[in-house]
Amino acid sequence: MRSLVICCVILLDFLFRPESVWACSCVQHRNSPSVEFEESDAVFFGRVTNIIKPPPIFYGYYLEIIAFEVEDSWKGITETHITVSAGDCGVDFRKGKSYLVYSQEWNGVQGAGICSRTTEITRAAEDLEYLDTVPKIRLRSTMSLQTKYCVIPTVTIIILGLVWRIRRKGKEEDEYSR
């Protein structure tokens, strides 16, 4: 009787044991390039120019903001400089590398995940072969994040400093002439 109970426990253990899963893996099978293209909100090829890692949002979940200089776009992207979000389990983007990105839009923000066909351009031959059959979108030149958030404010501060100095010097000359 005891042997029967042990056998039943072992059998039930094998039948109902959960499978191992990886926290950052994709359960879905990979779509073909044409299906992925149809299901994505944006498809573009670009080089990573910056990676911004803000503090955790909630429960230790990290979000990365990836800045791209877009070289070609087939869907959804019309500007030469954009940002895409990627979380802890997102694509492992590297600054200076070029990627073919399939992204989804969530609340006005493009996001790229590991379950998409997003990949480094050197591994995207099948996708590029399909995309050769799709017309490209004409890109509108825009400022990079570096220009927008570093160069322009710096130039503005320098100009304001010069104006202030000139006005101050003018007031000092007026006081001496009295």
C-alpha positions in Angstrom: 0.0 0.0 0.0 2.8 2.4 0.9 4.5 1.7 -2.4 1.3 2.5 -4.3 1.0 5.9 -2.5 4.7 6.7 -3.3 4.2 5.8 -6.9 1.0 8.0 -7.1 2.9 10.9 -5.6 5.8 10.5 -8.0 3.4 10.3 -11.0 1.4 13.3 -9.9 4.7 15.2 -9.4 5.7 14.5 -13.0 2.2 15.3 -14.4 1.7 18.6 -12.6 5.3 19.9 -12.2 5.6 23.4 -13.7 8.0 23.8 -16.6 11.1 25.9 -16.1 10.8 29.4 -17.6 13.3 32.2 -18.0 12.3 35.6 -16.7 13.6 37.3 -19.8 12.6 35.0 -22.6 9.9 35.0 -25.3 7.4 32.1 -25.3 6.0 33.1 -28.7 7.4 31.7 -31.9 9.1 34.3 -34.1 6.8 35.8 -36.8 7.9 36.0 -40.4 9.2 39.5 -41.5 5.9 40.2 -43.3 3.7 39.3 -40.3 6.0 41.2 -38.0 5.8 44.2 -40.3 2.0 44.2 -40.3 1.8 43.8 -36.5 4.3 46.5 -35.7 3.5 50.2 -35.4 6.9 51.2 -36.7 9.8 49.6 -38.6 13.1 51.4 -39.1 16.8 51.0 -39.3 19.0 53.2 -37.1 22.1 53.7 -35.1 22.0 54.0 -31.3 23.3 57.4 -30.3 22.5 57.4 -26.6 21.1 55.2 -23.9 19.4 56.9 -20.9 18.8 54.8 -17.8 16.5 56.6 -15.4 15.9 55.4 -11.9 13.5 52.4 -11.4 9.9 53.1 -12.2 8.2 50.7 -9.7 9.1 47.5 -7.9 12.6 47.7 -9.2 11.5 47.7 -12.9 14.0 49.5 -15.0 13.3 51.3 -18.3 15.9 52.4 -20.8 15.3 55.2 -23.3 17.2 54.5 -26.5 18.0 57.4 -28.8 18.3 56.5 -32.5 19.6 58.3 -35.6 17.2 56.8 -38.1 18.7 55.9 -41.5 15.7 54.2 -43.2 12.1 53.8 -42.2 9.4 51.6 -43.7 6.6 52.2 -41.3 5.5 54.7 -38.6 8.7 56.8 -38.3 9.1 60.1 -40.2 11.9 61.8 -38.3 15.7 61.3 -38.4 16.0 61.2 -34.6 13.7 59.3 -32.3 13.6 57.6 -28.9 12.4 54.1 -28.2 11.8 52.6 -24.7 13.1 49.2 -23.7 12.6 47.5 -20.3 14.6 45.1 -18.2 13.7 42.3 -20.6 14.1 44.4 -23.7 16.6 44.2 -26.5 20.2 44.6 -25.4 20.9 47.8 -27.3 24.5 49.0 -27.5 25.6 52.6 -28.2 27.1 53.0 -31.7 25.6 49.8 -33.0 22.9 49.7 -35.8 19.6 47.9 -35.5 16.6 47.0 -37.5 13.8 47.9 -35.0 10.2 46.6 -35.0 8.3 48.6 -32.3 4.9 49.0 -30.8 3.4 52.3 -29.6 2.2 52.4 -26.0 0.7 55.7 -24.9 2.5 57.7 -27.6 5.9 56.0 -26.9 7.6 53.5 -29.2 8.8 50.4 -27.4 10.9 47.5 -28.6 10.7 44.1 -26.9 12.5 40.8 -27.2 9.5 39.1 -28.7 9.8 41.2 -31.8 12.2 40.7 -34.7 14.3 43.7 -33.6 17.9 42.7 -34.1 21.3 44.1 -34.8 21.5 44.9 -38.5 24.2 42.3 -39.2 21.7 39.6 -38.3 18.7 41.0 -40.3 19.4 39.6 -43.8 16.0 37.8 -44.0 14.1 41.0 -42.8 16.1 43.3 -45.2 15.3 41.0 -48.1 11.5 41.4 -47.3 11.8 45.1 -46.6 13.4 45.6 -50.1 9.9 45.0 -51.4 8.3 47.7 -49.2 8.5 51.4 -50.1 10.6 53.5 -47.7 9.2 56.6 -45.9 10.9 59.9 -46.6 12.5 61.1 -43.4 12.2 64.7 -42.1 15.5 66.0 -40.5 15.1 66.6 -36.8 17.5 67.5 -34.0 19.2 64.8 -32.0 18.7 64.6 -28.3 22.2 65.9 -27.7 21.4 69.0 -29.8 18.0 69.4 -28.3 19.0 69.1 -24.6 22.7 70.0 -24.6 23.8 72.3 -27.4 20.7 74.6 -27.7 20.5 75.3 -23.9 24.3 75.9 -23.7 24.2 78.3 -26.7 21.1 80.1 -25.2 22.9 80.5 -21.8 26.0 81.9 -23.6 23.9 84.4 -25.6 22.0 85.5 -22.5 25.3 85.9 -20.6 26.7 88.1 -23.4 23.5 90.2 -23.5 23.6 90.6 -19.8 27.3 91.6 -19.8 26.8 94.1 -22.7 23.8 95.7 -20.9 25.8 95.8 -17.6 28.8 97.4 -19.3 26.4 100.0 -20.9 24.9 100.9 -17.5 28.5 101.3 -16.0 29.4 103.6 -18.8 26.3 105.7 -18.2 27.1 106.0 -14.5 30.7 107.2 -15.3 29.5 109.8 -17.8 27.2 111.5 -15.3 
